[in-house]
């Protein structure tokens, strides 16, 4: 009985190894793109679209992504090979300049698919990550204080209260930058910054009020517009907006996680304010 002949491609193992090697290179780039996007404050759907554009421009059309605020999962397929990886995000923040630069890069790659390679994309990503901030830290301190002061004025406050809001927000933001550099936990960071900004705003208004006669009651100052405006820089605006965008795009896990994170920050602000008011009540009975 004659046995059936089976054609075996001797290059199949080599071709599969090449596919796996190519996927590994693309995987590193795509994960790095996702990491930068999520750490810069991008919504889940925007991160997925950006990673997909980069993967397709590098020759991988079969790709799936799962994005949440604390992890990115990527699955890439090419030929008979499939590669999947999960990466933990870690600490994240907001950097709209970096986010926009990565998205522009992905659109440039999508406009000319096949022309770029992983080495050039890695180099571009490295340049984006190494780029200095658009604005210096001291300029952000000045402008953030001015924004909180302007909001205080918009609520009908006077010059003295606006000055208190400016001082409280500015010094609080300086403290926040130092705590971020030391990787202080977000709960402690927000609580300390809220307390510090409130104390500084209260101190400025209290001192200014005692230059005239009569001086207002301490608790009236502590619960006044200057103190409230001085902590507005801590309001988690970007997480709240991105959580809404994620929910609208049915990224419920990412959206609810961001909403929970934003709620935690607001709760910490409340704790910091309660501690401040308690101190004022005991210091000025």
N, C-alpha and C positions, 0 to 999 in steps of 0.2 A: 504494500500500500504506500503510495507516494505521499510524502508530507507536503503540506501547503507552504509555499514560499511567502515569507513576511518581509516586506521591505522596511528596514530600519534605517532611519537617517542617522548616520554616524555623527552629524554635527548637532543633533538635537540637544544633548547635554550641554554642549558649548553655547548654543544659542540661548538655552534657558539660563545659563550662568551669566551671559551678557545682559539678558533682560533683568535679572535680579540685581546686577551691579548698577545698571542704569536706573532702576527703580530706587535703589538705595541712595544714589546721588540726588535724584529728584526729591525723594522723601526728606532729605536733610534740608533742602532749600524750602520746600513747602511748609515744613514744620517751623522753620525759622520765620517765615512770613506770618504764619498764624500766631506765633508767639509774640511778635512785634505788634501785630494788629490788636490782639486781645489786651496785651499789657498797656497799649496806648489808649484803650477805652472804646474800641470799636464794638459795634453790635455783632451778634453771632452771624446774622445773615450776611453782613458786609464782609466779615472775615472769611466766610465760606466762599463767597463770590471771588474775592481776591485770590485766595489759595487755588481755586479752580482755574482762574485765568493763568496763573503762573504754571500750574501743572500741565495744562494743555499747550501752553507755548513751548514747553520743554519736551513735548512729544508723548505725554500720557493723557489719554482721553477718558479712561475709565477711572474715576476717582470718587470717593465718598468721604464726607467730613462730618464730624460731630464736634460742636464748639460749645463750651460752657465757660463761665468766668474763671474756673479753676483748672480746666484741662482742654486739650485739643487732641482729637483722635482722627487719624488719617489712614485711609485704605487706598492703595494705588494698584492697578493691574495693567499688565502689558504682555501680549503674547500669552504664554501659559503660566506666567509668574504673577503672584500677588504678594504684596508686602503691606503690612499694617503696623502702625505704631501709635502709642499714646504718650503725650508729654504733659507734665504738670506745669501750670502757669506760674505759680508762686505769687510774689508781690506784683501788683499792677497799679496803674494810676491813669492819668489823662495827659496825652501829648498829641494834640490834633495836628501839629506840623509833621511829626513823624508818621502819623497815620495817613495823612494826605500824600506824603512822599511815597510810601509803599504802594498805595492805591494807584498813583500816577505811574509808578514803575510797572505794575501789573497790566495797566492799560497799554503802555508802550510795548510790552512784550506780546500782548494779545493782538496788537495791530500788525506785527511782523512775526508770526509764529515760525518757529524753526530756525530763526537767525541767531538766537541767544543760546548759551549753554549754561550749565550749572556754575561754572567758574565765574563767568561775567556777572551772573545774577547774585552770587554770593558776594562778589566785590561791591556791587551796587548796594546791597543790603548793609554791608559793613560800613560803607560811607554814610548811609542814612543814619545808622545807629550811632556813629561816631560824630555826627554833625553837632555843633554846639546849639544850645537853645536859641530860639528866635529872639527872645528878649532876655536880658540879664535878670538875675534873681532880685537885685535891688530895684530894678525898674518895676518888676511885678509887685514888690512890696509897696512901692509908692502908688502905683495905679490901683492895686486892690484896696488900699486904704482910702483912696479917693472915691472909688466906686461905693464902698460902704458908707462913706461920709455923704455922698450925693443921695444915696437911698434914704439916709436919715433926714436929710433936708427935704426930700420928696414927701416924707411923712409929716412935714410941718414943723420940724424941730428948728431950734435956733442955732446961731453960730457956735455957741459953747458946746451944745450937744453934738453938733457935727464934728467939732474938734475932738471930742471924746471918742466918737465912733471911729474917726480916722486913726487916732493913737492906738485904740484897742485892737482894731483890725490889723494895722501894720505890725505892731509888736507880736500879736498872736500868730501872724503868718511867718514872721522871723522864727518864732519858736517852732512852728510846724515844720519849716524847712530843716531845722536842726534835728528834730525828732525823726523826720523821714530819713535823714542821712545816717542816723543811728539805728534804723530799722525797728523803731519802737512800734509795738502793736497798735493797730488802728483804734481799739477801744481806749487805751490809755492816751493816745495821741489826741483824739478828738475831745476827750474829757478835759485834759490839761489845757488845751488851746482855748476851749470855751471858757474855762474858769479864768485863765490869764487875760483874755480879751475883755471879759466882763469886769474884772478888777481894774484894769487900766482905764477903761472907759468911765467907770464909776469914779476912779480917783481924779481924772481930769475934770469931770463935771462937778464933783464935790469941792475940789480946790477952787475952781472958777466961781462956783456959786457962793462960796464963803468970802469972796472979795466984795460982794455986795451985801445988802441987808434988806429983808431978812433972807436967811438961807433955807432952802427947802428941806423937807424931811429926808433922811438918808434912804429909807426904803422907796420913796418916790423916785429918787434918782436911780436906785438899783433896778427898778422895774420899768425904767423909762426908755425912750426911743434910742438914746445913745447906746445903751447896753445891748438892746435887741439888734441894732444895726451892726454892732461891732463883731458879731459872730456869724453874719450872713455868708462870709467867705467859706465857711465850713459846710454849708448846705450842699448835699450831693446831687448837683444838677445833672451832670452827665450820666451817672448811674440811673437816675430816675428816667431820663429821656430814653436811654438805650434799653432799659427794661421794658418800657412801653413799646418801643420799636420791635424788640424781640417777641413780645406777646402778640403784636399785630401780625408778625410773620410766622406765627405758630411755633416759635422756638420757646416753648413754655418752660422747659427746664432752665434755660439761660435767663429768660425774662423774670421768672419768679426768684431765681437766685440773686439776680441784680436788685430786684425790689427788696428782698430780705436784707441785702447788704446796705442799701440806702436807708432802710428802716432802722438798722442797727446804728448807723451814723447819727440819724436824727435822735434816737434814744440816748446815745452818748452825749449829744449836745444838751439834751434835757437834764441828764444827770449832772453835767458840769454846771448848768445854770442853777439847779437846785442846791448844789454845794455852795455856790457863790451866794445865793440868797440866804442860805442858812448862816453863813459866816457874817453877812451884813446884819442879820437880825440879832446875832449874839454880840457883834462889835458895837452896834448902835442901838441899844435897847430903848 
